[in-house]
């Protein structure tokens, strides 16, 4: 559980920072501002997935891929640290004590079940093996000739390989599924707000009443 929690912290930091960079781009080009933490993390997960896929075309997904990702995240934090810290601080203040306690409980629950794992038929058949190929070699042409399911080439496998930390721990941590499940369970907690208001927002469940906020300079 401890290794999983540290892995999740790393995933959170990198996906949040890459998501933050993406929102800066959206603000500049489309004149919309993405404010909610969950939306920023979702953007970051998408960016990390695309990055891992592109990296796998030229090299294995491991130490070098994570070093480059960290360099970008550190540079972004150093340049926009005041804005990043203000965003996180504001989110914590809006969270409330009850929701914070529930979230901590969910973190423990999901980290426990992630550490135990659940062996699905496809995990044994080709999921774990496909991730291992990406960790060791990146994309391998003609791999589907060995086993037809290796030609499936899911983008999620690249993301899992990016955060597996095999180069550091000598074994793969398949924790991305658990992290995404945790984020989804956090979203479910927003039902508390619906019960409190006795109605839903017109555009969804976001606390700030919208996903996209028009840029103030327009």
C-alpha positions, 0 to 999 in steps of 0.5 A: 500500500505504501508504494502505491500511495507514493506512486499515486502522489507521483501520478497526481503531481505529473498529471496535474502539472501537465493538465495545468499546462494544457489549461494555460494553452486552452486559456490562451488559444480558446479563451476559456479557463478550466478551474476544477481540479478534477478537470485539470487532472483529466486533461493531464491524464490524457496528455500523459497518455499521448506523451507515452504513446509518442515516446513508445514510437522511438524508445522504451517507456521507462526512466528516460520518459519519466525524467523528461516528464519530470523536467517539464513539470518542474519547469512549469511549477517554477514558472507558475508556482504562485498560480499552482499553489493558489489553485490547490489551496483554493480547492482544499478550502472549498473541499470542506472537512466532511468531504476531506475525511471521506476522500481520505477514507476512499484513498485507503480503501482503493489503495488497499484493493489496488495492492491486492489486485484482481486478476482478470482473464485478459490480464494474464492473456495479454494486458500485463505482457503488452505493458511489459513489452512497452517497458522493455522495448517500446512499440515493436513492429509485427508483435501481433504475429506472435499473439494476435491480441498484442496487435490491440495496442491500447493507449492505456497500456502506454500510460500504465507503462509510464507509471509502472516504475519498473526501472526503479522497483525492479517490478511493475506497479500496475496502479493507474487503474486504481488511481482512475477509480479513485478519481471517479469515486471522488466525483461520486462524492459530488452527489452530496452537493446534489442532496444538499441543494436538492437539484443538479446544476444545469451544466453538471456536477462541478462545484464552480457551476461550470467546467469552462469559465470565459477568460476575464480579459474578454 
